[in-house]
Amino acid sequence: MSSRSLSIIIPAYNEERNIRAACAEMARVVEKHIPDYEILVIDDASQDRTAEVVRELQNENPHIQLFQNPVNRGLGYNYRAGILKARCRYAIMVPGDNELVADSLEGIFNEIGSTDIIVCYSENAEVRPLWRQFISNMFTGSLNFLFGIRVRYYNGPSV
C-alpha cells in the first residue's frame, strides 16, 4: 500500500441521475494527484438504476467498485462499511448526489501522505443563521471536550 493511496467512499441512495457525474468528477480530480486510488460506491438499496449506472462505470474505470446493501441502512452504516472495505491508506467520504465540488478537494489531495489526518473547515461560518452557528459550535465543542482534542470543525470532508 502506497503512503499516497486514497479510498473515496460514495454512499448513494437513488442517485441514478447524479452518480455518474460524482464518480467521474472524483476520478478526474484524484488522478491528478494520487494514482493509487479506489472509488467505493455503497448503494443503499436504491429503488432506481443507481447500481446499473455504477456497473456501467466499472467498465470504463477499473478503480470503481460497487457494493449493494440488501436493505436501506443509512449514511453512518454506509460510511463504516466503506471504511471496512477500503484498501488504501487514506479515506474520504463524498456524497453521491455530486453536490461537492470536486475541484475544492485538490488542496486535500495535495496533502495526502504528509500527515495522519486532514480536516477541512468552513472559513465563512458567519453566513449561516445564528441558530446553526450555535448548534455547530456546541457540537464541535462537545466532541472536543469528550475526546480531549482540538478540531475546528467536524462536518466537512476529511481524510
VODRENNU-341515 format. One record per residue (C-alpha): chain; residue number from 1; residue in one letter; x negated, z negated, y negated. Coordinates in Angstrom, 3 decimals, decimal comma. Layout:
N
R  chain  resi  resn        px        pz        py
R      A   NUM     A         X         Z         Y
...
//
This chain:
159
R  chain  resi  resn        px        pz        py
R      A     1     M     0,000     0,000     0,000
R      A     2     S    -1,407     1,027    -3,359
R      A     3     S    -1,665    -1,529    -6,147
R      A     4     R     0,269     1,027    -8,211
R      A     5     S     3,251     1,658    -5,973
R      A     6     L     6,871     1,286    -7,058
R      A     7     S    10,217     0,939    -5,292
R      A     8     I    13,127     1,946    -7,511
R      A     9     I    16,328     0,305    -6,296
R      A    10     I    19,521     2,048    -7,372
R      A    11     P    22,761     0,288    -6,403
R      A    12     A    25,651     2,749    -6,524
R      A    13     Y    29,400     2,397    -6,169
R      A    14     N    31,496     5,522    -6,724
R      A    15     E    28,739     7,228    -8,726
R      A    16     E    29,258    10,756    -7,409
R      A    17     R    29,099    12,161   -10,957
R      A    18     N    26,052    10,168   -12,063
R      A    19     I    23,766     9,528    -9,085
R      A    20     R    22,100    12,949    -9,119
R      A    21     A    21,007    12,532   -12,735
R      A    22     A    19,997     8,888   -12,204
R      A    23     C    17,711     9,785    -9,285
R      A    24     A    16,320    12,904   -10,969
R      A    25     E    15,536    11,085   -14,212
R      A    26     M    13,815     8,208   -12,431
R      A    27     A    11,740    10,620   -10,325
R      A    28     R    10,808    12,702   -13,389
R      A    29     V     9,502     9,710   -15,318
R      A    30     V     7,870     7,744   -12,495
R      A    31     E     5,973    10,780   -11,152
R      A    32     K     4,068    10,986   -14,458
R      A    33     H     2,618     7,518   -13,858
R      A    34     I     2,877     6,489   -10,204
R      A    35     P     2,546     8,980    -7,343
R      A    36     D     3,313     6,338    -4,694
R      A    37     Y     6,992     5,591    -5,218
R      A    38     E    10,322     5,479    -3,432
R      A    39     I    13,888     5,623    -4,673
R      A    40     L    16,199     3,432    -2,599
R      A    41     V    19,855     4,211    -3,216
R      A    42     I    22,118     1,470    -1,887
R      A    43     D    25,600     2,962    -1,584
R      A    44     D    28,013     0,053    -1,757
R      A    45     A    30,791     1,574     0,393
R      A    46     S    31,701     4,200    -2,197
R      A    47     Q    35,047     5,933    -1,821
R      A    48     D    33,805     9,192    -3,353
R      A    49     R    30,970    11,617    -2,460
R      A    50     T    28,106     9,373    -3,635
R      A    51     A    26,441     9,274    -0,198
R      A    52     E    26,801    13,053     0,278
R      A    53     V    25,155    13,726    -3,078
R      A    54     V    22,263    11,419    -2,177
R      A    55     R    21,839    13,188     1,173
R      A    56     E    21,536    16,480    -0,732
R      A    57     L    18,922    14,878    -2,997
R      A    58     Q    16,930    13,723     0,035
R      A    59     N    16,436    17,387     0,969
R      A    60     E    14,961    18,029    -2,478
R      A    61     N    12,851    14,879    -2,794
R      A    62     P    11,374    13,045     0,230
R      A    63     H    10,886     9,911    -1,912
R      A    64     I    14,665     9,291    -1,914
R      A    65     Q    16,244     7,117     0,761
R      A    66     L    19,904     6,281     1,311
R      A    67     F    21,273     3,022     2,668
R      A    68     Q    25,017     2,525     3,066
R      A    69     N    26,984    -0,706     3,220
R      A    70     P    29,975    -0,637     5,574
R      A    71     V    31,935    -2,717     3,034
R      A    72     N    31,511    -3,361    -0,677
R      A    73     R    29,029    -6,223    -1,151
R      A    74     G    28,387    -6,331    -4,892
R      A    75     L    25,376    -5,979    -7,146
R      A    76     G    23,476    -9,130    -6,129
R      A    77     Y    23,661    -8,291    -2,439
R      A    78     N    22,515    -4,730    -3,099
R      A    79     Y    19,547    -5,840    -5,181
R      A    80     R    18,449    -8,227    -2,445
R      A    81     A    18,973    -5,559     0,234
R      A    82     G    16,840    -3,174    -1,810
R      A    83     I    14,062    -5,736    -2,162
R      A    84     L    14,097    -6,358     1,608
R      A    85     K    13,875    -2,607     2,302
R      A    86     A    11,219    -1,899    -0,353
R      A    87     R     7,770    -0,974     0,933
R      A    88     C     5,972    -0,778    -2,424
R      A    89     R     4,057    -3,488    -4,249
R      A    90     Y     6,378    -3,456    -7,282
R      A    91     A    10,147    -3,031    -7,505
R      A    92     I    12,647    -2,339   -10,248
R      A    93     M    16,417    -2,059   -10,165
R      A    94     V    18,164     0,557   -12,303
R      A    95     P    21,889     1,302   -12,472
R      A    96     G    23,354     4,201   -10,531
R      A    97     D    25,534     5,221   -13,468
R      A    98     N    22,495     6,729   -15,270
R      A    99     E    23,143     4,569   -18,341
R      A   100     L    19,494     3,526   -18,613
R      A   101     V    17,319     5,998   -20,500
R      A   102     A    14,532     6,748   -18,025
R      A   103     D    12,019     7,528   -20,770
R      A   104     S    12,399     3,941   -22,013
R      A   105     L    10,695     2,789   -18,799
R      A   106     E     7,440     4,648   -19,416
R      A   107     G     5,832     1,600   -21,016
R      A   108     I     6,705    -0,448   -17,951
R      A   109     F     5,390     2,199   -15,567
R      A   110     N     2,105     2,378   -17,516
R      A   111     E     1,533    -1,353   -16,974
R      A   112     I     2,203    -1,420   -13,219
R      A   113     G    -0,864    -2,681   -11,415
R      A   114     S    -2,176    -4,601   -14,438
R      A   115     T    -0,209    -7,821   -13,870
R      A   116     D     2,089    -9,565   -11,399
R      A   117     I     5,377    -9,175   -13,276
R      A   118     I     6,581    -7,130   -16,215
R      A   119     V     9,680    -8,378   -18,033
R      A   120     C    11,395    -6,448   -20,817
R      A   121     Y    13,391    -7,995   -23,597
R      A   122     S    15,595    -6,859   -26,423
R      A   123     E    13,988    -6,781   -29,855
R      A   124     N    17,274    -6,341   -31,680
R      A   125     A    19,409    -9,165   -30,292
R      A   126     E    20,878    -9,690   -33,756
R      A   127     V    23,020    -6,558   -33,376
R      A   128     R    25,042    -8,329   -30,706
R      A   129     P    28,009   -10,541   -31,620
R      A   130     L    27,131   -14,192   -32,226
R      A   131     W    29,034   -15,340   -29,119
R      A   132     R    26,952   -13,005   -26,954
R      A   133     Q    23,712   -14,145   -28,576
R      A   134     F    24,737   -17,753   -27,883
R      A   135     I    25,548   -17,075   -24,218
R      A   136     S    22,294   -15,125   -23,708
R      A   137     N    20,272   -17,912   -25,311
R      A   138     M    21,978   -20,561   -23,177
R      A   139     F    21,413   -18,519   -20,005
R      A   140     T    17,748   -17,873   -20,793
R      A   141     G    17,162   -21,472   -21,861
R      A   142     S    18,815   -22,819   -18,714
R      A   143     L    16,720   -20,678   -16,389
R      A   144     N    13,528   -21,522   -18,241
R      A   145     F    14,359   -25,236   -18,058
R      A   146     L    15,369   -25,144   -14,390
R      A   147     F    12,281   -23,256   -13,259
R      A   148     G     9,749   -24,609   -15,746
R      A   149     I     8,787   -21,227   -17,155
R      A   150     R     8,979   -19,436   -20,487
R      A   151     V    10,513   -15,986   -20,213
R      A   152     R    12,022   -14,398   -23,287
R      A   153     Y    14,873   -12,512   -21,587
R      A   154     Y    16,216   -12,119   -18,044
R      A   155     N    18,828    -9,390   -18,224
R      A   156     G    16,741    -6,272   -18,770
R      A   157     P    14,700    -4,143   -16,413
R      A   158     S    11,772    -5,986   -14,916
R      A   159     V     9,124    -5,050   -12,380
//
